[in-house]
Amino acid sequence: MKYINHKSWKGDNASYKTIHQWVRKWLDKPDTCQKCNIAEPKEVANISGKYKRDLSDWLWLCVKCHREMDGITALFIKNRPHFKMKGWLKESKCQTR
């Protein structure tokens, strides 16, 4: 990549936001989520949690799969079970479990 030799290049020391922007630019976006293969992918998700500029360590996921991968959905339901009971958490096209 031509930017590596630029004086402002920070490599893996770049900010969380900057690395996500870089991945969105360089990682080919598939037509469907790479986990459920149903919904349209909207977000890039880091697999290892190390946030390196290694495209093989990233996936394009739909919002639901990304939240599940990060454990956010389970934590939300655990802390607010009334949301699920009242149907406030709508099911998406994605049916992973």
C-alpha positions as a Python dict, from the first residue, in 0.01 Angstrom:
ca = {
    (1, 'M'): (0, 0, 0),
    (2, 'K'): (136, 335, -98),
    (3, 'Y'): (48, 501, 235),
    (4, 'I'): (290, 297, 447),
    (5, 'N'): (583, 528, 374),
    (6, 'H'): (386, 845, 448),
    (7, 'K'): (515, 1047, 745),
    (8, 'S'): (172, 1037, 913),
    (9, 'W'): (131, 657, 884),
    (10, 'K'): (80, 505, 1231),
    (11, 'G'): (29, 143, 1129),
    (12, 'D'): (-127, -63, 1408),
    (13, 'N'): (-88, 232, 1648),
    (14, 'A'): (-369, 419, 1474),
    (15, 'S'): (-693, 493, 1661),
    (16, 'Y'): (-983, 247, 1685),
    (17, 'K'): (-1189, 463, 1447),
    (18, 'T'): (-906, 503, 1196),
    (19, 'I'): (-839, 129, 1178),
    (20, 'H'): (-1211, 59, 1125),
    (21, 'Q'): (-1217, 316, 843),
    (22, 'W'): (-908, 158, 687),
    (23, 'V'): (-1063, -191, 701),
    (24, 'R'): (-1391, -65, 550),
    (25, 'K'): (-1191, 83, 264),
    (26, 'W'): (-971, -219, 187),
    (27, 'L'): (-1174, -528, 285),
    (28, 'D'): (-1402, -643, 4),
    (29, 'K'): (-1765, -625, 114),
    (30, 'P'): (-1970, -939, 38),
    (31, 'D'): (-2339, -933, -51),
    (32, 'T'): (-2438, -1106, 273),
    (33, 'C'): (-2315, -1123, 632),
    (34, 'Q'): (-2016, -1356, 670),
    (35, 'K'): (-2173, -1525, 974),
    (36, 'C'): (-2543, -1577, 893),
    (37, 'N'): (-2521, -1546, 512),
    (38, 'I'): (-2868, -1387, 515),
    (39, 'A'): (-2869, -1019, 607),
    (40, 'E'): (-2679, -737, 439),
    (41, 'P'): (-2345, -667, 610),
    (42, 'K'): (-2327, -319, 761),
    (43, 'E'): (-2024, -330, 995),
    (44, 'V'): (-1671, -465, 1007),
    (45, 'A'): (-1593, -683, 1310),
    (46, 'N'): (-1252, -771, 1445),
    (47, 'I'): (-1205, -1142, 1515),
    (48, 'S'): (-907, -1144, 1754),
    (49, 'G'): (-980, -825, 1947),
    (50, 'K'): (-629, -696, 1866),
    (51, 'Y'): (-740, -439, 1604),
    (52, 'K'): (-443, -486, 1372),
    (53, 'R'): (-425, -387, 1008),
    (54, 'D'): (-457, -749, 902),
    (55, 'L'): (-757, -792, 673),
    (56, 'S'): (-778, -1166, 749),
    (57, 'D'): (-863, -1071, 1110),
    (58, 'W'): (-1184, -890, 1008),
    (59, 'L'): (-1534, -987, 891),
    (60, 'W'): (-1823, -799, 733),
    (61, 'L'): (-2127, -868, 954),
    (62, 'C'): (-2487, -758, 983),
    (63, 'V'): (-2563, -554, 1295),
    (64, 'K'): (-2726, -846, 1480),
    (65, 'C'): (-2436, -1086, 1420),
    (66, 'H'): (-2183, -818, 1516),
    (67, 'R'): (-2364, -753, 1845),
    (68, 'E'): (-2384, -1125, 1916),
    (69, 'M'): (-2016, -1174, 1834),
    (70, 'D'): (-1923, -896, 2076),
    (71, 'G'): (-2160, -1033, 2342),
    (72, 'I'): (-2360, -711, 2351),
    (73, 'T'): (-2698, -871, 2282),
    (74, 'A'): (-2665, -1124, 2567),
    (75, 'L'): (-2548, -855, 2809),
    (76, 'F'): (-2836, -626, 2709),
    (77, 'I'): (-3097, -900, 2758),
    (78, 'K'): (-2941, -1007, 3089),
    (79, 'N'): (-2960, -652, 3225),
    (80, 'R'): (-3299, -567, 3071),
    (81, 'P'): (-3507, -888, 3036),
    (82, 'H'): (-3830, -686, 3013),
    (83, 'F'): (-3725, -565, 2665),
    (84, 'K'): (-3733, -922, 2532),
    (85, 'M'): (-4055, -1012, 2716),
    (86, 'K'): (-4240, -713, 2573),
    (87, 'G'): (-4110, -780, 2221),
    (88, 'W'): (-3908, -459, 2205),
    (89, 'L'): (-3610, -643, 2060),
    (90, 'K'): (-3732, -715, 1711),
    (91, 'E'): (-3599, -1017, 1526),
    (92, 'S'): (-3410, -935, 1210),
    (93, 'K'): (-3382, -1150, 896),
    (94, 'C'): (-3074, -1303, 1056),
    (95, 'Q'): (-3157, -1623, 1247),
    (96, 'T'): (-2821, -1726, 1394),
    (97, 'R'): (-2806, -1923, 1717),
}
